[in-house]
């Protein structure tokens, strides 16, 4: 696994799990897992809500699209008048 720029191998995960079991005990692990699930769910819901809010604010503050330029034909150049002397 590669998370947050840190190479985490299976031995690292095993060591962390052993430490968690020692610290909290096997009876507390289900409660701890439930707490982590609920926290992760709340974080996901908060991120989704933030994305929706950001999108709606961007839609409300976005300037209207500029109108397409009208197709114009090139006007003929004025004829140069030549002065005739004589």
SEMAR-372828 format. One record per residue: residue number from 1; residue in three letters; y, z, x of N, C-alpha, C, O in turn. Coordinates in steps of 0.2 Angstrom, whole numbers, plus 5000, padded with zeros to 4 digits. Each point is the difference from the previous one (the first is absolute). Layout:
! residues N
k|r|n_c2|n_c3|n_c1|ca_c2|ca_c3|ca_c1|c_c2|c_c3|c_c1|o_c2|o_c3|o_c1
NUM|ALA|Y|Z|X|Y|Z|X|Y|Z|X|Y|Z|X
...
END
This chain:
! residues 86
k|r|n_c2|n_c3|n_c1|ca_c2|ca_c3|ca_c1|c_c2|c_c3|c_c1|o_c2|o_c3|o_c1
1|UNK|4994|5000|5004|5006|5000|4996|5006|5000|5004|5000|5002|5006
2|UNK|5005|4995|4992|5007|5000|5003|5005|5002|4995|5002|4996|4996
3|UNK|5001|5010|5005|5005|5002|4995|5006|5003|5004|5000|5004|5005
4|UNK|5006|4993|4993|5006|5003|5002|5001|4999|5008|5003|5004|5003
5|UNK|4994|4991|5000|5000|4998|5007|4996|5005|5004|5000|5000|5006
6|UNK|4995|5003|4991|4995|5005|5003|4993|4997|4999|4998|4999|4994
7|UNK|4999|5000|5011|4993|4998|5000|4995|5006|4998|4999|5005|5004
8|UNK|4999|4995|4990|4996|5006|4997|4992|4997|5000|4999|4996|4996
9|UNK|4997|5008|5008|4993|4998|5000|4996|5004|4995|5003|5005|4998
10|UNK|4991|4994|5001|4995|5004|4996|5000|5007|5003|4999|5005|4996
11|UNK|5001|4996|5010|4999|5007|5003|5007|5004|4998|4999|5006|4999
12|UNK|5006|4991|5001|5006|5003|4999|5000|5003|4992|5002|5006|4999
13|UNK|4996|4990|4997|4999|5001|4993|4995|5006|4999|5001|5005|4996
14|UNK|4993|4995|5008|4995|5005|4999|5003|5007|5003|4999|5005|4996
15|UNK|5005|4995|5009|5003|5006|5003|5005|5003|4995|5000|5006|4999
16|UNK|5004|4990|4998|5005|5002|4995|4996|5003|4994|5002|5005|4998
17|UNK|4993|4992|5000|4996|5003|4994|4997|5006|5002|5000|5005|4995
18|UNK|4997|4996|5010|4997|5006|5003|5006|5006|5000|4998|5005|4997
19|UNK|5008|4993|5005|5005|5005|5001|5002|5002|4993|5001|5006|4998
20|UNK|5000|4989|4997|5002|5002|4993|4994|5004|4997|5002|5005|4996
21|UNK|4992|4994|5005|4995|5004|4997|5000|5007|5003|4999|5005|4996
22|UNK|5002|4996|5010|5001|5007|5003|5006|5003|4998|5000|5006|4998
23|UNK|5006|4991|5001|5006|5003|4998|5000|5002|4992|5001|5006|4998
24|UNK|4996|4990|4998|5001|5001|4993|4993|5002|4997|5000|5003|4994
25|UNK|4995|4996|5009|4993|5002|4997|4997|4995|4995|5004|4996|4997
26|UNK|4990|5003|5003|4997|4995|4995|5002|5001|4993|5000|4995|4996
27|UNK|5001|5011|5002|5002|5001|4993|5007|4998|4998|5001|4998|4994
28|UNK|5003|5001|5011|5007|4998|4998|5001|4993|5001|5005|4997|4997
29|UNK|4990|4999|5006|5001|4993|5001|5001|4996|4993|5004|4996|5000
30|UNK|4992|5005|4995|5002|4997|4993|5007|5001|4998|5003|4995|4998
31|UNK|4999|5011|5002|5007|5001|4998|5005|4996|5005|5005|4998|4997
32|UNK|4994|5002|5009|5004|4997|5005|5000|4992|4998|5005|4997|5001
33|UNK|4989|5001|4998|5000|4992|4999|5003|4999|4993|5004|4994|5000
34|UNK|4996|5010|4995|5003|4999|4994|5008|5000|5001|5003|4996|4997
35|UNK|4999|5008|5007|5007|5001|5002|5003|4994|5003|5005|4997|4999
36|UNK|4991|5000|5006|5002|4994|5004|5000|4994|4995|5004|4996|5000
37|UNK|4991|5004|4995|5000|4994|4995|5006|5000|4996|5003|4995|4999
38|UNK|4998|5011|4998|5006|5000|4996|5007|4999|5004|5004|4996|4997
39|UNK|4996|5006|5009|5006|4998|5004|5001|4993|5001|5005|4997|5000
40|UNK|4989|5000|5002|5000|4993|5001|5002|4996|4994|5004|4995|5000
41|UNK|4994|5007|4994|5001|4997|4994|5008|5000|4999|5003|4995|4998
42|UNK|5000|5011|5003|5007|5001|4998|5004|4996|5005|5005|4997|4998
43|UNK|4993|5002|5008|5003|4996|5005|5000|4993|4998|5005|4997|5000
44|UNK|4989|5001|4998|5000|4993|4998|5004|4998|4994|5004|4995|4999
45|UNK|4996|5010|4996|5004|4999|4994|5008|5000|5002|5004|4996|4997
46|UNK|4998|5009|5007|5007|5000|5003|5002|4993|5003|5005|4998|4999
47|UNK|4990|5000|5005|5002|4993|5004|5001|4995|4995|5004|4995|5000
48|UNK|4991|5004|4995|5001|4995|4995|5006|5001|4996|5003|4995|4998
49|UNK|4999|5011|5000|5006|5001|4996|5006|4998|5004|5005|4997|4998
50|UNK|4995|5004|5009|5006|4999|5004|5000|4992|5001|5006|4997|5000
51|UNK|4988|5000|5000|5001|4992|5001|5002|4997|4993|5004|4996|5000
52|UNK|4994|5007|4994|5003|4997|4994|5007|5002|4999|5004|4995|4998
53|UNK|4999|5010|5005|5007|5002|4999|5004|4995|5005|5005|4998|4998
54|UNK|4992|5001|5008|5004|4996|5005|5000|4993|4997|5005|4997|5000
55|UNK|4990|5000|4997|5000|4994|4997|5005|4999|4994|5003|4995|5000
56|UNK|4997|5010|4996|5005|5000|4994|5007|5000|5003|5004|4997|4997
57|UNK|4997|5007|5008|5007|5001|5002|5002|4993|5004|5006|4998|4999
58|UNK|4989|4999|5004|5002|4994|5004|5001|4994|4994|5005|4996|5001
59|UNK|4992|5004|4994|5001|4995|4995|5007|5001|4996|5003|4996|4998
60|UNK|4999|5011|5001|5006|5001|4997|5006|4999|5004|5005|4998|4998
61|UNK|4994|5003|5009|5006|4999|5004|5000|4993|5004|5005|4998|5003
62|UNK|4990|4998|4995|5000|4993|5004|5005|4996|4996|5001|5000|4994
63|UNK|5003|4996|5010|5005|4996|4998|4996|4994|4996|4995|4998|5002
64|UNK|5009|4999|4993|4997|4994|4996|4999|4995|5005|5004|4999|5005
65|UNK|4991|4996|4994|4999|4995|5005|5006|4995|4999|5003|4999|4995
66|UNK|4999|4998|5011|5006|4995|5000|4998|4994|4996|4994|4998|5000
67|UNK|5010|4999|4996|4999|4994|4996|4998|4994|5005|5003|5000|5006
68|UNK|4993|4996|4992|4998|4994|5004|5006|4996|5001|5004|4999|4995
69|UNK|4997|4998|5011|5006|4995|5000|4999|4994|4996|4995|4997|5000
70|UNK|5010|5001|4997|5000|4994|4996|4999|4994|5004|5003|4999|5005
71|UNK|4994|4996|4992|4999|4994|5004|5006|4996|4999|5002|4998|4994
72|UNK|5001|5000|5011|5006|4996|5000|4999|4994|5004|4997|5000|5005
73|UNK|5006|4995|4992|5000|4993|5004|5006|5000|5004|5005|5002|4999
74|UNK|4994|4994|5007|5005|5000|5005|5005|4995|4997|4999|4994|4997
75|UNK|5007|5008|5003|5006|4996|4997|5001|4995|5005|5000|5001|5006
76|UNK|5002|4993|4992|5002|4995|5004|5006|5001|5004|5005|5003|4997
77|UNK|4995|4996|5009|5006|5001|5005|5006|4996|4997|4999|4994|4999
78|UNK|5007|5008|5001|5005|4996|4998|5001|4994|5005|4999|5001|5006
79|UNK|5003|4994|4991|5001|4994|5005|5006|5001|5004|5006|5001|4997
80|UNK|4994|4997|5009|5006|5001|5004|5004|4994|4999|4998|4994|5000
81|UNK|5008|5007|4998|5005|4994|4999|5003|4998|5007|5002|5004|5004
82|UNK|4997|4990|4997|5003|4997|5006|5007|4997|4998|5001|4997|4995
83|UNK|5003|5005|5009|5007|4998|4999|5001|4993|5003|4998|4999|5006
84|UNK|5004|4997|4990|5001|4993|5003|5008|4999|5001|5004|5000|4996
85|UNK|4997|4998|5010|5007|4999|5002|5000|4992|5001|4996|4997|5003
86|UNK|5009|5001|4994|5002|4993|5002|4998|4994|4996|5002|4995|5002
END
